[in-house]
């Protein structure tokens, strides 16, 4: 029944006020619950990790892994590049020992450059 409030009896009006108050408290409760639930989920999904500050010039285990990965990638890429360049240069007659030397030197220099950059960085 959709009666205007002026037409309602005092008892019905009081009952309507209680219902509206209950609905308002439920709405406020669900809002605060969802806000606290969202903050709880954020807090649960966040991991705090305390890391000791690294001094300049110190190579730690993580840096060693990065340098080793750089060396491995460098060796593989140079091996693939030389595997393509050597047959091509032999075919057209432009093969020189400098081609091999450049591949070997670049394979050594990339990990050394990574080592020096890791050594000079400071967290």
MARGU-252321 format. One line per field, with one value per residue: residue number from 1; residue in three letters; z, y, x of N, C-alpha, C, O in turn. Coordinates in nm, 4 decimals. Example, Ala and Ser with C-alpha at 12.3 -4.5 7.8 and 13.67 -1.06 7.14 Angstrom:
BEGIN
n = 1,2 $
res = ala,ser $
n.w = 0.7800,0.7080 $
n.v = -0.5690,-0.2250 $
n.u = 1.3190,1.2850 $
ca.w = 0.7800,0.7140 $
ca.v = -0.4500,-0.1060 $
ca.u = 1.2300,1.3670 $
c.w = 0.7800,0.7870 $
c.v = -0.3300,0.0030 $
c.u = 1.3200,1.2900 $
o.w = 0.8465,0.8039 $
o.v = -0.3319,0.1138 $
o.u = 1.4236,1.3409 $
END
This chain:
BEGIN
n = 1,2,3,4,5,6,7,8,9,10,11,12,13,14,15,16,17,18,19,20,21,22,23,24,25,26,27,28,29,30,31,32,33,34,35,36,37,38,39,40,41,42,43,44,45,46,47,48,49,50,51,52,53,54,55,56,57,58,59,60,61,62,63,64,65,66,67,68,69,70,71,72,73,74,75,76,77,78,79,80,81,82,83,84,85,86,87,88,89,90,91,92,93,94,95,96,97,98,99,100,101,102,103,104,105,106,107,108,109,110,111,112,113,114,115,116,117,118,119,120,121,122,123 $
res = unk,unk,unk,unk,unk,unk,unk,unk,unk,unk,unk,unk,unk,unk,unk,unk,unk,unk,unk,unk,unk,unk,unk,unk,unk,unk,unk,unk,unk,unk,unk,unk,unk,unk,unk,unk,unk,unk,unk,unk,unk,unk,unk,unk,unk,unk,unk,unk,unk,unk,unk,unk,unk,unk,unk,unk,unk,unk,unk,unk,unk,unk,unk,unk,unk,unk,unk,unk,unk,unk,unk,unk,unk,unk,unk,unk,unk,unk,unk,unk,unk,unk,unk,unk,unk,unk,unk,unk,unk,unk,unk,unk,unk,unk,unk,unk,unk,unk,unk,unk,unk,unk,unk,unk,unk,unk,unk,unk,unk,unk,unk,unk,unk,unk,unk,unk,unk,unk,unk,unk,unk,unk,unk $
n.w = 0.0000,-0.0916,0.0807,0.1621,0.4028,0.5669,0.5724,0.7114,1.0071,1.3469,1.4613,1.2352,1.1099,1.2934,1.2801,1.0146,1.0297,1.1981,1.0284,0.8148,0.9513,1.0288,0.7740,0.6888,0.8778,0.8089,0.5494,0.5980,0.7509,0.5670,0.3874,0.5457,0.6160,0.3650,0.2958,0.4978,0.4465,0.1932,0.2515,0.4230,0.2442,0.0718,0.2492,0.3102,0.0645,0.0223,0.0440,0.2649,0.2376,0.3813,0.2929,0.3085,0.2767,0.0049,-0.0097,-0.2034,-0.4715,-0.3960,-0.4791,-0.4719,-0.4175,-0.5868,-0.7844,-0.8890,-1.0085,-1.2082,-1.3614,-1.4452,-1.5977,-1.7961,-1.9143,-2.0149,-2.1972,-2.3718,-2.4749,-2.6076,-2.7978,-2.9473,-3.0435,-3.2102,-3.3907,-3.5021,-3.6140,-3.8280,-3.9629,-4.0306,-4.2260,-4.4271,-4.4840,-4.5689,-4.7989,-4.9708,-4.9798,-4.8051,-4.5564,-4.2549,-3.9912,-3.8044,-3.7830,-3.6257,-3.3989,-3.3221,-3.2495,-3.0276,-2.8540,-2.8109,-2.6823,-2.4422,-2.3462,-2.2901,-2.0461,-1.8768,-1.8883,-1.7697,-1.5148,-1.4274,-1.4290,-1.2345,-1.0197,-0.9821,-0.9230,-0.6810,-0.4375 $
n.v = -0.1181,0.2100,0.4681,0.8127,0.9777,1.1510,1.0496,0.8165,0.6188,0.6836,0.4621,0.3007,0.4751,0.4902,0.2236,0.2177,0.3960,0.2504,0.0311,0.1598,0.2594,0.0202,-0.0797,0.1184,0.0862,-0.1740,-0.1267,0.0539,-0.1147,-0.3182,-0.1685,-0.0801,-0.3307,-0.4310,-0.2474,-0.2889,-0.5547,-0.5397,-0.3986,-0.5816,-0.7930,-0.6696,-0.6329,-0.8981,-0.9968,-0.8618,-0.8700,-0.8040,-0.7418,-0.7302,-0.5922,-0.5987,-0.3196,-0.2920,-0.2593,-0.0429,-0.1864,-0.4511,-0.7810,-0.9660,-1.2728,-1.2657,-1.0868,-1.2366,-1.4443,-1.3011,-1.2148,-1.4612,-1.5540,-1.3591,-1.4161,-1.6747,-1.6228,-1.4556,-1.6245,-1.8140,-1.6515,-1.5526,-1.7919,-1.8791,-1.6642,-1.6795,-1.9305,-1.8791,-1.6728,-1.7688,-1.9886,-1.8337,-1.6396,-1.8036,-1.9021,-1.6793,-1.6036,-1.4236,-1.4839,-1.4341,-1.4618,-1.2728,-1.2576,-1.4805,-1.4050,-1.1680,-1.2684,-1.4304,-1.2444,-1.0647,-1.2383,-1.2650,-1.0061,-0.9090,-1.0412,-0.9379,-0.6620,-0.6592,-0.7486,-0.5354,-0.3253,-0.4173,-0.4157,-0.1455,-0.0405,0.0826,-0.0012 $
n.u = 0.0837,0.0625,0.0524,0.0266,0.2309,0.0929,-0.1628,-0.1448,-0.1920,-0.0886,0.0343,0.0944,0.2680,0.4796,0.5631,0.6470,0.8648,1.0390,1.0926,1.2203,1.4403,1.5671,1.6299,1.8072,2.0159,2.0978,2.1892,2.3990,2.5570,2.6243,2.7712,2.9901,3.0893,3.1632,3.3582,3.5517,3.6022,3.7138,3.9478,4.0658,4.1105,4.2923,4.5023,4.5620,4.6474,4.8778,5.2188,5.4704,5.8037,6.1108,6.4109,6.7559,6.9642,7.1809,7.5274,7.7355,7.9131,7.8999,7.8401,7.5612,7.3708,7.1469,7.2316,7.4416,7.2997,7.1685,7.3853,7.4894,7.2749,7.2767,7.5249,7.4782,7.2670,7.4057,7.6055,7.4460,7.3099,7.5264,7.6328,7.4257,7.4207,7.6807,7.6589,7.4976,7.6329,7.8914,7.8642,7.7430,7.9386,8.1445,8.0349,8.0151,8.2767,8.3951,8.4977,8.6738,8.9190,8.8573,8.5863,8.5176,8.6584,8.5273,8.2778,8.3424,8.4603,8.2472,8.0778,8.2083,8.2262,7.9656,7.8655,8.0650,8.0131,7.7616,7.8339,7.9974,7.8113,7.6315,7.7997,7.8483,7.6026,7.3686,7.1409 $
ca.w = 0.0000,-0.0975,0.1411,0.2014,0.5468,0.6384,0.5804,0.7913,1.1500,1.4214,1.4793,1.1064,1.0837,1.3795,1.2231,0.8927,1.0740,1.2437,0.9116,0.7419,1.0330,1.0144,0.6399,0.6865,0.9532,0.7289,0.4378,0.6539,0.7920,0.4506,0.3318,0.6291,0.6031,0.2365,0.2998,0.5808,0.3781,0.0850,0.3094,0.4715,0.1291,0.0264,0.3463,0.2994,-0.0626,0.0164,0.1179,0.2971,0.2411,0.4250,0.2234,0.3602,0.1760,-0.0469,-0.0229,-0.3388,-0.5036,-0.3439,-0.5677,-0.3903,-0.4889,-0.6945,-0.8916,-0.9522,-1.0968,-1.3243,-1.4428,-1.5071,-1.7018,-1.9042,-1.9825,-2.0891,-2.3120,-2.4635,-2.5435,-2.7009,-2.9106,-3.0319,-3.1096,-3.3196,-3.4903,-3.5739,-3.6928,-3.9520,-4.0314,-4.0841,-4.3569,-4.5266,-4.5259,-4.6456,-4.9297,-5.0601,-4.9812,-4.7194,-4.4218,-4.1932,-3.8495,-3.7217,-3.7609,-3.5074,-3.2857,-3.2777,-3.1799,-2.8976,-2.7688,-2.7675,-2.5853,-2.3135,-2.3003,-2.2378,-1.9021,-1.8044,-1.8764,-1.6682,-1.3861,-1.3898,-1.3974,-1.1048,-0.9177,-0.9622,-0.8819,-0.5376,-0.4162 $
ca.v = 0.0000,0.3342,0.5796,0.9246,0.9726,1.2286,0.9689,0.6977,0.6313,0.7006,0.3297,0.2612,0.5651,0.4457,0.0982,0.2522,0.4558,0.1414,-0.0457,0.2400,0.2647,-0.1103,-0.0880,0.2077,0.0249,-0.2851,-0.0700,0.1049,-0.2300,-0.3859,-0.0812,-0.0860,-0.4664,-0.4466,-0.1657,-0.3565,-0.6785,-0.5058,-0.3648,-0.7077,-0.8667,-0.6014,-0.6610,-1.0386,-1.0211,-0.7828,-0.9315,-0.7103,-0.8063,-0.6378,-0.6234,-0.5245,-0.2326,-0.3461,-0.1602,-0.0271,-0.2706,-0.5864,-0.8675,-1.0632,-1.3940,-1.2274,-1.0293,-1.3463,-1.5132,-1.2149,-1.2183,-1.5946,-1.5577,-1.2749,-1.4899,-1.7839,-1.5645,-1.4037,-1.7381,-1.8706,-1.5618,-1.5493,-1.9212,-1.8782,-1.5659,-1.7348,-2.0433,-1.8252,-1.5860,-1.8437,-2.0484,-1.7294,-1.5782,-1.9039,-1.9151,-1.5675,-1.5855,-1.3123,-1.5334,-1.3971,-1.5017,-1.1657,-1.2919,-1.5667,-1.3275,-1.0741,-1.3460,-1.4737,-1.1265,-1.0146,-1.3351,-1.2419,-0.8690,-0.8850,-1.0703,-0.8444,-0.5352,-0.6806,-0.7549,-0.4001,-0.2440,-0.4639,-0.3753,-0.0010,0.0048,0.0850,-0.0087 $
ca.u = 0.0000,0.1370,-0.0197,0.1103,0.2565,-0.0106,-0.2837,-0.1193,-0.2165,0.0358,0.0928,0.1515,0.3804,0.5893,0.6098,0.7205,0.9916,1.1250,1.1358,1.3187,1.5619,1.6328,1.6875,1.9222,2.1259,2.1478,2.2654,2.5250,2.6368,2.6820,2.8747,3.1106,3.1433,3.2315,3.4801,3.6509,3.6369,3.8064,4.0779,4.1237,4.1621,4.4140,4.6066,4.5994,4.7151,5.0002,5.3280,5.5762,5.9338,6.2151,6.5345,6.8690,7.0226,7.3057,7.6335,7.7855,8.0267,7.8829,7.7617,7.4888,7.3298,7.0542,7.3135,7.5150,7.2060,7.1447,7.5072,7.4966,7.1724,7.3274,7.6319,7.4170,7.1971,7.5067,7.6674,7.3482,7.2839,7.6452,7.6425,7.3281,7.4647,7.7968,7.6102,7.4415,7.7297,8.0068,7.8336,7.7154,8.0650,8.2188,7.9714,8.0492,8.4216,8.4400,8.5272,8.8018,8.9235,8.8002,8.4459,8.5158,8.7082,8.4233,8.1746,8.3944,8.4795,8.1164,8.0257,8.2743,8.2054,7.8301,7.8599,8.1518,7.9411,7.6578,7.9031,8.0400,7.6928,7.5806,7.8969,7.8404,7.4711,7.3419,6.9963 $
c.w = 0.0000,-0.0479,0.1702,0.3532,0.6263,0.6592,0.6709,0.9374,1.2215,1.4374,1.3503,1.0727,1.1660,1.3244,1.0971,0.9271,1.1206,1.1258,0.8322,0.8185,1.0249,0.8777,0.6280,0.7613,0.8785,0.6133,0.4854,0.6933,0.6741,0.3860,0.4138,0.6241,0.4734,0.2324,0.3821,0.5158,0.2654,0.1402,0.3666,0.3570,0.0759,0.1187,0.3357,0.1727,-0.0764,0.1024,0.1404,0.3107,0.2797,0.3644,0.2805,0.2477,0.1362,-0.0579,-0.1659,-0.3579,-0.4538,-0.4408,-0.4805,-0.4774,-0.6054,-0.8127,-0.9633,-1.0477,-1.2232,-1.4177,-1.5144,-1.6196,-1.8218,-1.9837,-2.0690,-2.2137,-2.4165,-2.5426,-2.6460,-2.8221,-3.0030,-3.1065,-3.2294,-3.4304,-3.5703,-3.6602,-3.8241,-4.0321,-4.0943,-4.2164,-4.4654,-4.5761,-4.6027,-4.7879,-5.0232,-5.0563,-4.8956,-4.5767,-4.3778,-4.0493,-3.7571,-3.6943,-3.6369,-3.3826,-3.2328,-3.2029,-3.0415,-2.8023,-2.7216,-2.6692,-2.4474,-2.2579,-2.2398,-2.0898,-1.8197,-1.7862,-1.7719,-1.5291,-1.3382,-1.3538,-1.2635,-0.9916,-0.8842,-0.9161,-0.7305,-0.5193,-0.3183 $
c.v = 0.1239,0.4489,0.6918,0.9226,1.0480,1.1457,0.8476,0.7236,0.6407,0.5667,0.2828,0.3470,0.5254,0.3154,0.1239,0.3124,0.3475,0.0585,0.0295,0.2500,0.1333,-0.1243,0.0003,0.1467,-0.0950,-0.2344,-0.0162,-0.0101,-0.3000,-0.2995,-0.0895,-0.2253,-0.4832,-0.3642,-0.2360,-0.4876,-0.6505,-0.4716,-0.4897,-0.7891,-0.8027,-0.6336,-0.8056,-1.0664,-0.9424,-0.8494,-0.8256,-0.7859,-0.7010,-0.6826,-0.5362,-0.4426,-0.2859,-0.2322,-0.1554,-0.1160,-0.4124,-0.6641,-0.9732,-1.1803,-1.3620,-1.1701,-1.1369,-1.4246,-1.4325,-1.2178,-1.3525,-1.6072,-1.4744,-1.3469,-1.6012,-1.7317,-1.5131,-1.5159,-1.7974,-1.7808,-1.5534,-1.6805,-1.9277,-1.7824,-1.6182,-1.8537,-1.9988,-1.7507,-1.6645,-1.9127,-1.9443,-1.6660,-1.6765,-1.9168,-1.8010,-1.5317,-1.4724,-1.3567,-1.4878,-1.4454,-1.3947,-1.1881,-1.3799,-1.4891,-1.2316,-1.1472,-1.3877,-1.3555,-1.0710,-1.1097,-1.3178,-1.1042,-0.8445,-0.9223,-0.9779,-0.7092,-0.5462,-0.6836,-0.6151,-0.3137,-0.2869,-0.4203,-0.2270,0.0456,-0.0019,0.0890,0.0998 $
c.u = 0.0878,0.0511,0.0781,0.1220,0.1513,-0.1376,-0.2668,-0.1535,-0.0818,0.1073,0.1615,0.2735,0.5028,0.6489,0.6932,0.8568,1.0885,1.1778,1.2426,1.4503,1.6391,1.7006,1.8115,2.0412,2.1833,2.2343,2.3994,2.6168,2.7004,2.7894,3.0028,3.1740,3.2201,3.3588,3.5872,3.6943,3.7362,3.9437,4.1457,4.1829,4.2898,4.5293,4.6538,4.6796,4.8445,5.1051,5.4351,5.7068,6.0354,6.3467,6.6454,6.9303,7.1599,7.4078,7.6811,7.9083,8.0162,7.7944,7.6941,7.4427,7.2372,7.1315,7.3924,7.4255,7.1810,7.2653,7.5194,7.3941,7.2161,7.4363,7.5736,7.3452,7.2958,7.5715,7.5716,7.3266,7.4051,7.6646,7.5474,7.3727,7.5843,7.7568,7.5477,7.5487,7.8439,7.9729,7.8066,7.8454,8.1533,8.1637,8.0106,8.1978,8.4735,8.4721,8.6665,8.8012,8.8650,8.6519,8.4313,8.5571,8.6015,8.3119,8.2183,8.4075,8.3453,8.0505,8.0866,8.2400,8.0676,7.8199,7.9500,8.0842,7.8311,7.7196,7.9426,7.9199,7.6324,7.6728,7.8860,7.7022,7.4576,7.1925,6.9555 $
o.w = 0.0836,-0.1261,0.1989,0.4229,0.7409,0.7543,0.7039,0.9852,1.1651,1.4276,1.3546,1.0144,1.1160,1.3224,1.0757,0.8596,1.0868,1.1242,0.7883,0.7590,1.0152,0.8671,0.5646,0.7140,0.8827,0.5832,0.4207,0.6723,0.6796,0.3350,0.3581,0.6273,0.4711,0.1721,0.3399,0.5282,0.2441,0.0828,0.3598,0.3697,0.0393,0.0733,0.3506,0.1734,-0.1772,0.2191,0.0452,0.3866,0.2173,0.3822,0.2980,0.1360,0.2206,-0.1086,-0.2404,-0.2721,-0.4664,-0.4794,-0.4226,-0.5967,-0.7113,-0.9279,-1.0851,-1.1548,-1.3327,-1.5397,-1.6319,-1.7246,-1.9363,-2.1065,-2.1835,-2.3224,-2.5365,-2.6637,-2.7585,-2.9357,-3.1248,-3.2215,-3.3364,-3.5488,-3.6924,-3.7670,-3.9209,-4.1543,-4.2031,-4.3126,-4.5814,-4.6957,-4.6916,-4.8833,-5.1414,-5.1239,-4.9134,-4.4855,-4.4520,-3.9915,-3.6437,-3.5931,-3.5535,-3.2753,-3.1115,-3.1053,-2.9472,-2.6852,-2.6050,-2.5820,-2.3469,-2.1367,-2.1461,-2.0122,-1.7064,-1.6802,-1.6942,-1.4353,-1.2215,-1.2578,-1.1868,-0.8809,-0.7706,-0.8744,-0.6625,-0.5783,-0.2856 $
o.v = 0.1384,0.5177,0.6691,0.8722,1.0128,1.1698,0.7818,0.8368,0.6103,0.5608,0.2312,0.2983,0.5264,0.2989,0.0604,0.2823,0.3515,0.0204,-0.0287,0.2492,0.1338,-0.1736,-0.0383,0.1545,-0.1173,-0.2915,-0.0381,-0.0045,-0.3375,-0.3519,-0.1042,-0.2381,-0.5418,-0.4061,-0.2419,-0.5275,-0.7267,-0.5109,-0.5028,-0.8467,-0.8726,-0.6588,-0.8329,-1.1503,-0.9553,-0.8809,-0.7650,-0.8822,-0.5952,-0.7969,-0.4154,-0.4918,-0.3199,-0.1241,-0.2525,-0.1208,-0.4889,-0.6177,-1.0591,-1.1854,-1.4239,-1.2008,-1.1306,-1.4664,-1.4883,-1.2226,-1.3568,-1.6645,-1.5144,-1.3392,-1.6195,-1.7878,-1.5261,-1.5041,-1.8275,-1.8282,-1.5475,-1.6800,-1.9758,-1.8148,-1.6030,-1.8754,-2.0748,-1.7635,-1.6287,-1.8963,-1.9639,-1.6414,-1.6364,-1.9396,-1.8236,-1.4378,-1.4296,-1.2740,-1.5005,-1.4676,-1.4245,-1.1420,-1.3569,-1.5052,-1.2159,-1.0955,-1.3812,-1.3645,-1.0342,-1.0663,-1.3519,-1.0874,-0.7655,-0.8414,-0.9433,-0.6478,-0.4532,-0.6270,-0.5813,-0.2368,-0.2021,-0.3915,-0.1870,0.1604,-0.0797,0.1728,0.1121 $
o.u = 0.1769,-0.0145,0.1956,0.0340,0.1232,-0.2118,-0.3655,-0.1449,0.0233,0.2298,0.2732,0.3704,0.6153,0.7708,0.7965,0.9553,1.2068,1.2949,1.3418,1.5581,1.7618,1.8128,1.9097,2.1546,2.3043,2.3391,2.5018,2.7380,2.8175,2.8884,3.1116,3.2964,3.3283,3.4576,3.7027,3.8101,3.8305,4.0453,4.2679,4.2909,4.3843,4.6409,4.7729,4.7697,4.9140,5.0817,5.4843,5.7173,6.0441,6.3888,6.6291,6.9462,7.2429,7.3778,7.6683,7.9964,8.1118,7.6871,7.7607,7.4725,7.2472,7.1009,7.4091,7.4695,7.1732,7.2492,7.5558,7.4234,7.1950,7.4392,7.6151,7.3595,7.2716,7.5904,7.6115,7.3251,7.3888,7.7084,7.5844,7.3639,7.5887,7.8139,7.5460,7.5551,7.8891,8.0479,7.8427,7.8610,8.2284,8.2381,8.0363,8.2397,8.5876,8.4733,8.7639,8.6948,8.8275,8.5992,8.3438,8.4989,8.5873,8.2577,8.1396,8.3709,8.3311,7.9753,8.0242,8.2264,8.0554,7.7691,7.9165,8.0964,7.8094,7.6635,7.9230,7.9258,7.5867,7.6274,7.9114,7.6870,7.5245,7.1243,6.8374 $
END
